[in-house]
Amino acid sequence: MRSLKRSGLSPASLLTGIAALAALLVAAPAAHAADTPLRDLAAGKGKVIGTAVTGSKLTGTYGDIAGAQFNSLTPGNAMKWGSVEPTQGTYNWTEADQIVAFAQAHNQQVRGHTLVWHSQNPSWLTNGTWTPAQLGTLLQNHITTEVTRYKGKLAAWDVVNEPFNEDGTYRSTLWYNGLGSDYIAQALTAARAADPSAKLYINDYNVEGVNAKSTALYNLVKSLKDRGVPIDGVGLQAHLVLGQVPSTLQQNIQRFADLGVDVAITELDIRMQLPVTDAKLTQQAADYKAVLDACVAVTRCAGVTVWGFTDSDSWIPDVFSGYGAATPYDENYAPKPAYHAIATALGGTSAPPTGACTATYGVTSQWNAGFTGQVRIACSGASLASWKVSWTYGAGQQITQAWNATCTQAGPAVSCANASYNGTVPNGGSVTFGFNASWSGSNPVPSVTLG
């Protein structure tokens, strides 16, 4: 959707950046260095985990994280019309080529973004007076030139971006006004001809849940498929607000998949009203996990791309006054609870710093043949979006009933995971669950492992 932050800096922001760099030089974050990279976890699920990037920043810590954690890159600005053809007939491919080269060097896919949009177009295009025939030729030539340049190098293209209004009507744009709604079919057809192997998407925002706008997109995709127009997928941007993940997200993904197209979460960020608090970070982690869970649950959900992985490269503060902290990493590249939540949703066991969250086992009452136990999970200096604890009994104890957790036992080994309503543990907070069990002879307290 929108641009990542551009490289122009005011004196104040430059000083802030210098201060942040100094902090990094003192102590570069390594809190997730031992975790399985997100890209490996995603690959294990048959999914993509991507990030939008700024080409000029693909060095140092930024480049290291982008290369190590993600298996797909989206150019935040570098492939938009205004970037690649600022003057008619004069092209600038420098940043786009840089991102593609970085991706190739790091065995990553590239998602092209975006060929046809109402925003970030060059002034010569938007200020021109064009006949429908001329406009159609411009559209065809632009798509053919750009897609051909990267033929065989890109996995997918956001061919058409944001074609709809909130009520499901077509957005009034240069393209719609000049060519009618069929500009979408023309664009897709041109892209397919230029690179038959790339997946072709229509991408939009506020279409994550079932609503008028997403239904208009659904009807468009169905119509295009019925007409034989090449369309491989839909992109749900997912620029979300804290605590507002649509309850119909998975249902919506599934209905598009049932049309026979792929679905991708293409621009995920979850903004919060500043200042940041531990409670907000915990909620954000739960929200990220909910989005990832919905994608993992649907086979044809290709994966999730975050719109910038660090708060220092996010568009949110520049556009939504008073909001920020929308990405999985903070401005100093330290992973936030959202990072760990993404890892958990992808099947990982990513955990906060050692000792920050603990599980304590206790016996609250005991009688001749049985006892009641309780486990308390508490965090100080971190938070959890979900939890799992395990232990091994040494004297034949057997759990007979549990509450506030789902517990299984195989021989002496016990494993308990959070219920649907108590997975989040905020920094400074705790949750407990209990169980009844039988015992005979002795009832030693076992050692408990969290994570």
RADA-V948501 format. One record per pair of residues at least 12 apart in sequence whose ideal C-beta (glycine too) atoms are under 10 Angstrom apart, sorted by the first residue. I is the first residue (numbers start at 1). J is the second residue. If there is no record, write none. Layout:
<<I/J> <I/J>>
This chain:
<<1/52> <1/113> <1/114> <1/117> <1/119> <1/158> <1/161> <1/162> <1/203> <1/204> <1/205> <1/235> <1/237> <1/238> <1/239> <1/266> <1/267> <1/269> <1/307> <1/315> <2/52> <2/76> <2/77> <2/119> <2/120> <2/205> <2/237> <2/239> <2/267> <2/307> <2/315> <2/316> <2/318> <2/319> <3/52> <3/54> <3/76> <3/77> <3/80> <3/82> <3/83> <3/119> <3/120> <3/307> <3/315> <3/318> <3/319> <4/51> <4/52> <4/53> <4/54> <4/57> <4/74> <4/75> <4/76> <4/77> <4/78> <4/307> <4/308> <4/313> <4/314> <4/315> <4/318> <5/54> <5/57> <5/76> <5/77> <5/308> <5/312> <5/313> <5/314> <5/315> <5/316> <5/317> <5/318> <6/54> <6/56> <6/76> <6/77> <6/315> <6/318> <7/54> <7/55> <7/56> <7/57> <7/77> <16/312> <16/331> <17/312> <17/331> <20/312> <20/331> <20/332> <20/333> <21/60> <21/61> <21/332> <23/331> <23/332> <24/60> <24/61> <24/331> <24/332> <24/333> <24/334> <27/332> <27/334> <28/60> <28/61> <28/64> <28/332> <28/333> <28/334> <29/61> <29/65> <29/329> <29/330> <29/332> <29/333> <29/334> <29/335> <30/333> <30/334> <30/335> <31/333> <31/334> <31/335> <31/336> <31/339> <31/340> <31/350> <31/351> <31/352> <31/353> <31/354> <31/356> <31/382> <32/65> <32/68> <32/69> <32/328> <32/329> <32/334> <32/335> <32/339> <32/340> <32/343> <32/350> <32/351> <32/352> <32/353> <33/68> <33/335> <34/350> <34/351> <34/354> <35/69> <35/335> <35/339> <35/340> <35/343> <35/348> <35/349> <35/350> <35/351> <36/343> <36/346> <36/347> <36/348> <36/349> <36/350> <37/49> <37/65> <37/67> <37/68> <37/69> <37/70> <37/71> <37/343> <37/348> <38/50> <38/51> <38/65> <38/68> <38/69> <38/70> <38/71> <38/292> <38/304> <38/306> <38/309> <38/328> <38/335> <38/339> <38/342> <38/343> <38/345> <38/346> <38/348> <38/350> <39/67> <39/68> <39/69> <39/70> <39/71> <39/72> <39/106> <39/107> <39/108> <39/346> <40/68> <40/69> <40/71> <40/346> <40/348> <41/69> <41/71> <41/342> <41/343> <41/344> <41/345> <41/346> <41/347> <41/348> <41/349> <41/350> <42/69> <42/70> <42/71> <42/72> <42/292> <42/295> <42/296> <42/303> <42/304> <42/342> <42/343> <42/345> <42/346> <42/347> <42/348> <43/71> <43/303> <43/346> <44/346> <44/347> <44/348> <45/292> <45/295> <45/296> <45/301> <45/303> <45/345> <45/346> <45/347> <46/296> <46/299> <46/301> <46/302> <46/303> <47/71> <47/72> <47/264> <47/265> <47/292> <47/295> <47/296> <47/301> <47/302> <47/303> <47/304> <47/345> <47/346> <48/70> <48/71> <48/72> <48/108> <48/109> <48/111> <48/155> <48/156> <48/264> <48/265> <48/295> <48/301> <48/302> <48/303> <48/304> <48/305> <49/69> <49/70> <49/71> <49/72> <49/292> <49/295> <49/303> <49/304> <49/305> <49/306> <49/309> <49/342> <49/343> <49/345> <49/346> <50/66> <50/69> <50/70> <50/71> <50/72> <50/73> <50/74> <50/103> <50/108> <50/109> <50/110> <50/111> <50/155> <50/264> <50/265> <50/266> <50/267> <50/268> <50/302> <50/303> <50/304> <50/305> <50/306> <50/307> <50/309> <51/65> <51/66> <51/69> <51/70> <51/71> <51/72> <51/73> <51/74> <51/76> <51/108> <51/268> <51/304> <51/305> <51/306> <51/307> <51/308> <51/309> <51/310> <51/313> <51/327> <51/328> <51/329> <52/66> <52/70> <52/72> <52/73> <52/74> <52/75> <52/76> <52/77> <52/99> <52/111> <52/113> <52/266> <52/267> <52/268> <52/269> <52/305> <52/306> <52/307> <52/308> <52/309> <52/313> <52/314> <52/315> <52/327> <53/66> <53/67> <53/70> <53/73> <53/74> <53/75> <53/76> <53/77> <53/78> <53/95> <53/98> <53/99> <53/102> <53/103> <53/110> <53/308> <53/309> <53/313> <54/66> <54/75> <54/76> <54/77> <54/78> <54/95> <54/99> <54/308> <54/313> <55/73> <55/75> <55/76> <55/77> <55/78> <55/94> <55/95> <55/96> <55/97> <55/98> <55/99> <55/100> <55/101> <55/102> <56/78> <56/94> <56/95> <56/98> <56/99> <57/76> <57/310> <57/312> <57/313> <58/73> <58/95> <58/98> <58/99> <58/101> <58/102> <58/103> <58/105> <58/106> <59/102> <60/333> <61/310> <61/329> <61/332> <61/333> <62/309> <62/310> <62/312> <62/313> <62/329> <62/333> <63/102> <63/106> <64/333> <65/309> <65/310> <65/328> <65/329> <65/333> <65/335> <66/99> <66/102> <66/103> <66/106> <66/108> <66/309> <66/310> <66/313> <67/102> <67/103> <67/105> <67/106> <67/107> <67/108> <68/106> <69/309> <69/328> <69/329> <69/335> <69/339> <69/342> <69/343> <70/103> <70/106> <70/108> <70/109> <70/305> <70/306> <70/309> <71/103> <71/106> <71/107> <71/108> <71/109> <71/303> <72/103> <72/108> <72/109> <72/110> <72/111> <72/155> <72/156> <72/264> <72/302> <72/303> <72/304> <72/305> <73/99> <73/100> <73/102> <73/103> <73/106> <73/108> <73/109> <73/110> <73/111> <73/305> <74/99> <74/103> <74/109> <74/110> <74/111> <74/112> <74/113> <74/114> <74/156> <74/158> <74/266> <74/267> <74/305> <74/306> <74/307> <74/308> <75/95> <75/96> <75/98> <75/99> <75/100> <75/103> <75/110> <75/111> <75/112> <75/113> <75/114> <76/95> <76/99> <76/113> <76/267> <76/307> <76/308> <76/313> <76/315> <77/95> <77/96> <77/113> <77/120> <77/315> <78/92> <78/93> <78/94> <78/95> <78/96> <78/97> <78/98> <78/99> <78/100> <78/112> <78/113> <79/93> <79/95> <79/96> <79/99> <79/100> <79/110> <79/111> <79/112> <79/113> <79/114> <79/115> <79/146> <79/149> <79/150> <79/154> <79/157> <79/158> <80/96> <80/113> <80/114> <80/115> <80/117> <80/119> <80/120> <80/121> <80/122> <80/146> <80/161> <81/114> <81/115> <81/116> <81/117> <81/119> <81/120> <81/121> <81/122> <81/125> <81/126> <81/138> <81/142> <81/143> <81/146> <82/117> <82/119> <82/120> <82/121> <82/122> <82/123> <82/124> <82/125> <82/126> <83/95> <83/96> <83/120> <83/122> <84/96> <84/122> <84/142> <84/145> <84/146> <84/149> <85/121> <85/122> <85/124> <85/125> <85/138> <85/141> <85/142> <85/145> <85/146> <86/122> <86/123> <86/124> <86/125> <87/122> <87/123> <87/124> <88/122> <88/124> <88/125> <88/128> <88/138> <89/124> <89/141> <90/122> <90/124> <91/145> <91/146> <91/149> <93/146> <93/149> <93/150> <96/110> <96/112> <96/146> <96/149> <96/150> <97/149> <97/150> <97/153> <100/112> <100/149> <100/150> <100/153> <100/154> <101/153> <103/153> <103/154> <103/155> <104/153> <108/155> <109/153> <109/154> <109/155> <109/156> <109/199> <109/302> <109/303> <110/150> <110/153> <110/154> <110/155> <110/156> <110/157> <110/198> <111/154> <111/155> <111/156> <111/157> <111/158> <111/198> <111/199> <111/201> <111/203> <111/235> <111/264> <111/266> <111/302> <111/303> <111/305> <112/146> <112/147> <112/150> <112/153> <112/154> <112/155> <112/156> <112/157> <112/158> <112/159> <112/191> <112/195> <112/198> <112/199> <112/200> <112/201> <113/154> <113/156> <113/157> <113/158> <113/159> <113/161> <113/201> <113/203> <113/235> <113/266> <113/267> <113/305> <114/157> <114/158> <114/159> <114/160> <114/161> <114/162> <114/201> <114/203> <114/235> <114/266> <115/139> <115/142> <115/143> <115/146> <115/147> <115/157> <115/158> <115/159> <115/160> <115/161> <115/187> <115/188> <115/190> <115/191> <115/194> <115/200> <116/139> <116/142> <116/143> <116/157> <116/158> <116/159> <116/160> <116/161> <116/162> <116/163> <116/173> <116/174> <116/175> <116/183> <116/184> <116/186> <116/187> <116/188> <116/190> <116/191> <116/202> <117/158> <117/159> <117/160> <117/161> <117/162> <117/163> <117/173> <117/174> <117/175> <117/203> <118/161> <118/162> <118/163> <118/171> <118/172> <118/173> <118/174> <118/175> <118/176> <119/161> <119/162> <119/173> <120/161> <121/142> <121/173> <121/174> <121/175> <125/138> <125/142> <125/174> <126/173> <126/174> <128/174> <130/174> <130/178> <130/179> <131/178> <132/177> <132/178> <132/179> <132/180> <132/183> <133/178> <133/179> <134/178> <135/174> <135/175> <135/177> <135/178> <135/179> <135/183> <136/175> <136/178> <136/179> <136/182> <136/183> <136/186> <136/190> <138/174> <138/175> <138/178> <139/174> <139/175> <139/178> <139/179> <139/183> <139/186> <139/187> <139/190> <140/186> <140/187> <140/189> <140/190> <140/193> <140/194> <141/190> <142/187> <142/190> <143/157> <143/159> <143/186> <143/187> <143/188> <143/189> <143/190> <143/191> <143/192> <143/193> <143/194> <143/195> <144/190> <144/191> <144/193> <144/194> <144/195> <145/194> <146/191> <146/194> <146/195> <147/159> <147/190> <147/191> <147/192> <147/193> <147/194> <147/195> <147/198> <147/200> <148/193> <148/194> <148/195> <149/194> <149/195> <150/194> <150/195> <150/198> <151/194> <151/195> <151/196> <151/197> <151/198> <152/195> <152/196> <152/197> <152/198> <153/195> <153/197> <153/198> <154/195> <154/197> <154/198> <154/199> <155/197> <155/198> <155/199> <155/302> <156/198> <156/199> <156/200> <156/201> <156/203> <156/232> <156/233> <156/235> <156/262> <156/264> <156/266> <156/302> <157/187> <157/188> <157/191> <157/192> <157/194> <157/195> <157/198> <157/199> <157/200> <157/201> <157/203> <157/232> <157/233> <158/200> <158/201> <158/202> <158/203> <158/204> <158/233> <158/235> <158/237> <158/264> <158/266> <158/267> <159/184> <159/187> <159/188> <159/189> <159/190> <159/191> <159/192> <159/198> <159/199> <159/200> <159/201> <159/202> <159/203> <159/230> <159/231> <159/232> <159/233> <159/235> <160/175> <160/183> <160/184> <160/185> <160/186> <160/187> <160/188> <160/191> <160/200> <160/201> <160/202> <160/203> <160/204> <160/220> <160/231> <160/235> <161/201> <161/202> <161/203> <161/204> <161/205> <161/235> <161/237> <161/266> <162/202> <162/203> <162/204> <162/205> <162/206> <162/207> <162/237> <163/175> <163/176> <163/181> <163/183> <163/184> <163/187> <163/202> <163/203> <163/204> <163/216> <163/217> <163/220> <164/202> <164/204> <164/205> <164/206> <164/207> <164/212> <164/213> <164/214> <164/215> <164/216> <164/217> <164/220> <165/206> <165/212> <165/213> <165/216> <166/205> <166/206> <166/207> <166/211> <166/212> <166/213> <166/216> <167/211> <167/212> <167/213> <167/216> <168/207> <168/211> <168/212> <168/213> <168/214> <168/215> <168/216> <168/217> <168/218> <168/219> <168/220> <169/212> <169/213> <169/216> <170/183> <170/184> <170/216> <170/220> <171/204> <175/187> <181/220> <181/223> <182/227> <182/229> <184/202> <184/220> <184/223> <184/224> <184/229> <184/231> <185/220> <185/223> <185/224> <185/227> <185/228> <185/229> <185/230> <185/231> <186/229> <187/200> <187/202> <187/229> <188/200> <188/201> <188/202> <188/224> <188/229> <188/230> <188/231> <188/232> <189/228> <189/229> <189/230> <190/230> <191/230> <192/229> <192/230> <192/231> <192/232> <193/230> <196/230> <198/232> <199/230> <199/231> <199/232> <199/233> <199/261> <199/262> <199/264> <199/302> <200/229> <200/230> <200/231> <200/232> <200/233> <200/261> <201/231> <201/232> <201/233> <201/234> <201/235> <201/261> <201/262> <201/263> <201/264> <201/266> <201/302> <202/217> <202/220> <202/221> <202/224> <202/231> <202/232> <202/233> <202/234> <202/235> <202/261> <203/217> <203/233> <203/234> <203/235> <203/236> <203/237> <203/264> <203/266> <203/267> <204/216> <204/217> <204/220> <204/234> <204/235> <204/236> <204/237> <204/266> <205/235> <205/236> <205/237> <205/238> <205/239> <205/240> <205/266> <205/267> <206/236> <206/237> <206/238> <206/239> <206/240> <206/246> <207/234> <207/235> <207/236> <207/237> <207/238> <207/246> <207/252> <207/256> <208/236> <208/237> <208/238> <208/239> <208/240> <208/244> <208/245> <208/246> <208/248> <208/249> <208/252> <208/253> <208/265> <208/268> <208/291> <208/294> <209/236> <209/244> <209/245> <209/246> <209/247> <209/248> <209/249> <209/250> <209/251> <209/252> <209/253> <210/246> <210/247> <210/248> <210/249> <210/251> <210/252> <210/255> <211/246> <211/248> <211/252> <214/234> <214/236> <214/246> <214/248> <214/252> <214/255> <214/256> <215/252> <215/255> <217/234> <217/235> <217/236> <217/252> <217/256> <218/234> <218/252> <218/255> <218/256> <218/258> <218/259> <218/261> <220/234> <221/233> <221/234> <221/256> <221/259> <221/260> <221/261> <222/256> <222/259> <222/260> <222/261> <224/259> <224/261> <225/259> <225/260> <225/261> <231/259> <231/260> <231/261> <231/262> <232/260> <232/261> <232/262> <232/302> <233/256> <233/257> <233/261> <233/262> <233/263> <233/264> <233/266> <233/300> <233/301> <233/302> <234/252> <234/253> <234/256> <234/257> <234/259> <234/261> <234/262> <234/263> <234/264> <234/266> <235/262> <235/263> <235/264> <235/265> <235/266> <235/267> <235/302> <235/305> <236/249> <236/252> <236/253> <236/256> <236/263> <236/264> <236/265> <236/266> <236/267> <236/268> <236/291> <236/294> <236/295> <236/301> <236/304> <237/264> <237/265> <237/266> <237/267> <237/268> <237/269> <237/305> <237/307> <238/264> <238/265> <238/266> <238/267> <238/268> <238/269> <238/270> <238/291> <238/294> <238/295> <238/304> <238/305> <238/306> <238/307> <239/266> <239/267> <239/268> <239/269> <239/270> <239/271> <239/307> <239/315> <239/316> <239/319> <239/320> <239/326> <240/267> <240/268> <240/269> <240/270> <240/271> <240/284> <240/287> <240/288> <240/290> <240/291> <240/326> <241/269> <241/270> <241/271> <241/272> <241/273> <241/287> <241/320> <241/323> <241/326> <242/270> <242/271> <242/272> <242/273> <242/280> <242/281> <242/283> <242/284> <242/286> <242/287> <242/323> <242/325> <242/326> <243/270> <243/272> <243/280> <243/283> <243/284> <243/286> <243/287> <244/270> <244/271> <244/287> <245/270> <245/286> <245/287> <245/288> <245/289> <245/290> <245/291> <245/293> <245/294> <246/290> <246/291> <246/294> <247/290> <248/294> <249/265> <249/290> <249/291> <249/293> <249/294> <249/295> <249/297> <249/298> <250/290> <250/291> <250/293> <250/294> <250/295> <250/296> <250/297> <250/298> <250/301> <251/294> <251/298> <252/294> <252/298> <253/265> <253/294> <253/295> <253/297> <253/298> <253/300> <253/301> <254/294> <254/297> <254/298> <254/299> <254/300> <254/301> <255/298> <256/298> <256/300> <256/301> <257/298> <257/299> <257/300> <257/301> <258/298> <258/300> <259/300> <260/300> <261/300> <262/298> <262/299> <262/300> <262/301> <262/302> <262/303> <263/294> <263/295> <263/298> <263/300> <263/301> <263/302> <263/303> <264/295> <264/300> <264/301> <264/302> <264/303> <264/304> <264/305> <265/291> <265/292> <265/294> <265/295> <265/301> <265/302> <265/303> <265/304> <265/305> <265/306> <266/302> <266/303> <266/304> <266/305> <266/306> <266/307> <267/304> <267/305> <267/306> <267/307> <267/308> <267/315> <268/287> <268/288> <268/291> <268/292> <268/295> <268/304> <268/305> <268/306> <268/307> <268/308> <268/326> <268/327> <268/328> <268/338> <268/342> <269/284> <269/288> <269/306> <269/307> <269/308> <269/309> <269/311> <269/314> <269/315> <269/316> <269/324> <269/325> <269/326> <269/327> <269/328> <269/338> <270/283> <270/284> <270/285> <270/286> <270/287> <270/288> <270/290> <270/291> <270/306> <270/316> <270/325> <270/326> <270/327> <270/328> <270/338> <271/284> <271/314> <271/315> <271/316> <271/317> <271/319> <271/320> <271/322> <271/323> <271/324> <271/325> <271/326> <271/327> <272/284> <272/287> <272/316> <272/322> <272/323> <272/324> <272/325> <272/326> <273/320> <273/322> <273/323> <273/324> <273/325> <274/317> <274/321> <274/322> <274/323> <274/324> <274/325> <275/322> <275/324> <275/325> <276/311> <276/324> <276/325> <276/330> <276/336> <277/325> <277/426> <277/427> <278/337> <278/379> <278/381> <278/382> <278/383> <278/426> <278/427> <278/428> <278/429> <279/383> <279/424> <279/426> <279/427> <279/428> <279/429> <280/325> <280/337> <280/426> <281/325> <281/330> <281/336> <281/337> <281/338> <281/382> <281/383> <281/385> <281/426> <281/427> <282/337> <282/338> <282/341> <282/379> <282/382> <282/383> <282/384> <282/385> <282/423> <282/424> <282/425> <282/426> <282/427> <282/429> <283/337> <283/338> <283/383> <283/385> <283/424> <283/426> <284/325> <284/326> <284/327> <284/328> <284/336> <284/337> <284/338> <284/341> <284/383> <284/385> <285/328> <285/336> <285/337> <285/338> <285/339> <285/340> <285/341> <285/342> <285/344> <285/383> <285/384> <285/385> <285/386> <285/423> <285/424> <285/426> <286/337> <286/338> <286/341> <286/383> <286/384> <286/385> <286/386> <286/423> <286/424> <287/338> <287/341> <287/385> <288/304> <288/306> <288/327> <288/328> <288/336> <288/337> <288/338> <288/339> <288/340> <288/341> <288/342> <288/344> <288/345> <288/385> <289/337> <289/338> <289/340> <289/341> <289/342> <289/343> <289/344> <289/345> <289/346> <289/385> <289/386> <289/423> <289/424> <290/341> <290/345> <290/385> <291/304> <291/306> <291/341> <291/342> <291/345> <292/304> <292/338> <292/341> <292/342> <292/343> <292/344> <292/345> <292/346> <293/341> <293/344> <293/345> <293/346> <293/386> <294/345> <295/345> <295/346> <296/345> <296/346> <296/347> <297/345> <303/346> <304/342> <304/345> <304/346> <306/326> <306/327> <306/328> <306/329> <306/338> <306/339> <306/342> <307/326> <307/327> <308/326> <308/327> <308/328> <308/329> <309/327> <309/328> <309/329> <309/333> <309/335> <309/338> <309/339> <310/327> <310/328> <310/329> <310/330> <310/331> <310/332> <310/333> <310/334> <310/335> <310/336> <311/324> <311/325> <311/326> <311/327> <311/328> <311/329> <311/330> <311/331> <311/332> <311/333> <311/334> <311/336> <312/327> <312/329> <312/330> <312/331> <312/332> <312/333> <313/327> <313/329> <313/331> <314/326> <314/327> <314/329> <314/331> <325/338> <326/338> <327/339> <328/340> <328/341> <328/342> <328/343> <335/350> <335/352> <336/383> <337/352> <337/379> <337/382> <337/383> <337/384> <337/385> <337/424> <337/425> <337/426> <337/427> <338/385> <339/352> <340/352> <340/382> <340/383> <340/384> <340/385> <340/386> <341/383> <341/384> <341/385> <341/386> <341/423> <341/424> <342/385> <343/385> <344/384> <344/385> <344/386> <344/387> <344/388> <344/423> <344/451> <345/385> <345/386> <349/388> <349/451> <350/385> <350/451> <351/382> <351/384> <351/387> <351/450> <351/451> <352/379> <352/381> <352/382> <352/383> <352/384> <352/425> <352/427> <352/450> <352/451> <353/381> <353/382> <354/382> <354/451> <355/380> <355/381> <355/382> <356/378> <356/379> <356/380> <356/381> <356/382> <356/383> <356/384> <356/427> <357/377> <357/378> <357/379> <357/380> <357/381> <357/382> <357/383> <357/384> <357/387> <357/425> <357/427> <357/430> <357/450> <357/451> <358/376> <358/377> <358/378> <358/379> <358/380> <358/389> <358/430> <358/448> <358/450> <359/375> <359/376> <359/377> <359/378> <359/387> <359/388> <359/389> <359/390> <359/391> <359/416> <359/430> <359/447> <359/448> <359/449> <359/450> <359/451> <360/374> <360/375> <360/376> <360/377> <360/378> <360/389> <360/430> <360/432> <360/445> <360/448> <360/450> <361/373> <361/374> <361/375> <361/376> <361/389> <361/391> <361/445> <361/446> <361/447> <361/448> <362/374> <362/375> <362/376> <362/432> <362/434> <362/445> <362/448> <363/437> <363/439> <363/443> <363/445> <364/434> <365/436> <366/437> <366/439> <366/443> <367/439> <368/439> <368/440> <369/438> <369/439> <369/440> <370/397> <370/398> <370/400> <370/401> <370/436> <370/437> <370/438> <370/439> <370/440> <370/443> <371/397> <371/435> <371/436> <371/437> <371/438> <371/439> <371/443> <372/401> <372/434> <372/435> <372/436> <372/437> <373/391> <373/397> <373/399> <373/402> <373/414> <373/433> <373/434> <373/435> <373/436> <373/437> <373/443> <373/445> <373/446> <374/404> <374/432> <374/433> <374/434> <374/435> <375/387> <375/389> <375/391> <375/402> <375/404> <375/405> <375/407> <375/414> <375/416> <375/431> <375/432> <375/433> <375/434> <375/435> <375/448> <375/450> <376/389> <376/430> <376/431> <376/432> <376/433> <376/448> <377/389> <377/405> <377/416> <377/418> <377/422> <377/423> <377/425> <377/429> <377/430> <377/431> <377/432> <377/433> <377/448> <377/450> <378/425> <378/428> <378/429> <378/430> <378/431> <378/432> <378/450> <379/424> <379/425> <379/426> <379/427> <379/428> <379/429> <379/430> <379/431> <379/450> <380/427> <380/428> <380/429> <380/430> <381/427> <381/428> <382/425> <382/426> <382/427> <382/428> <383/424> <383/425> <383/426> <383/427> <383/428> <383/429> <384/418> <384/423> <384/424> <384/425> <384/426> <384/427> <384/429> <384/431> <384/450> <384/451> <385/418> <385/423> <385/424> <385/425> <386/417> <386/418> <386/422> <386/423> <386/424> <386/425> <387/405> <387/416> <387/417> <387/418> <387/422> <387/423> <387/424> <387/425> <387/431> <387/433> <387/450> <387/451> <388/405> <388/406> <388/415> <388/416> <388/417> <388/418> <388/423> <388/449> <388/450> <388/451> <389/405> <389/407> <389/414> <389/415> <389/416> <389/417> <389/418> <389/433> <389/448> <389/449> <389/450> <389/451> <390/407> <390/408> <390/413> <390/414> <390/415> <390/416> <390/417> <390/446> <390/447> <390/448> <390/449> <390/450> <390/451> <391/412> <391/413> <391/414> <391/415> <391/416> <391/445> <391/446> <391/447> <391/448> <391/449> <392/411> <392/412> <392/413> <392/414> <392/446> <392/447> <392/448> <392/449> <393/409> <393/411> <393/412> <393/413> <393/414> <393/437> <393/439> <393/443> <393/444> <393/445> <393/446> <394/412> <394/442> <394/443> <394/444> <394/445> <394/446> <394/447> <395/412> <395/439> <395/440> <395/441> <395/442> <395/443> <395/444> <395/446> <396/411> <396/412> <396/438> <396/439> <396/440> <396/441> <396/442> <396/443> <397/409> <397/412> <397/414> <397/437> <397/438> <397/439> <397/440> <397/442> <397/443> <397/444> <397/446> <398/411> <398/412> <398/414> <398/436> <398/437> <398/438> <398/439> <398/440> <399/414> <399/416> <399/435> <399/436> <399/437> <399/438> <400/435> <400/436> <400/437> <400/438> <401/434> <401/435> <401/436> <401/437> <402/414> <402/416> <402/419> <402/433> <402/434> <402/435> <402/436> <402/437> <403/419> <403/432> <403/433> <403/434> <403/435> <403/436> <404/416> <404/418> <404/419> <404/421> <404/422> <404/431> <404/432> <404/433> <404/434> <404/435> <405/417> <405/418> <405/419> <405/422> <405/431> <405/432> <405/433> <405/434> <405/435> <406/418> <406/419> <406/420> <406/433> <407/433> <407/435> <407/437> <409/435> <409/437> <412/446> <414/435> <414/437> <414/446> <414/448> <415/449> <416/433> <416/435> <416/448> <417/433> <418/431> <418/433> <419/431> <419/433>>
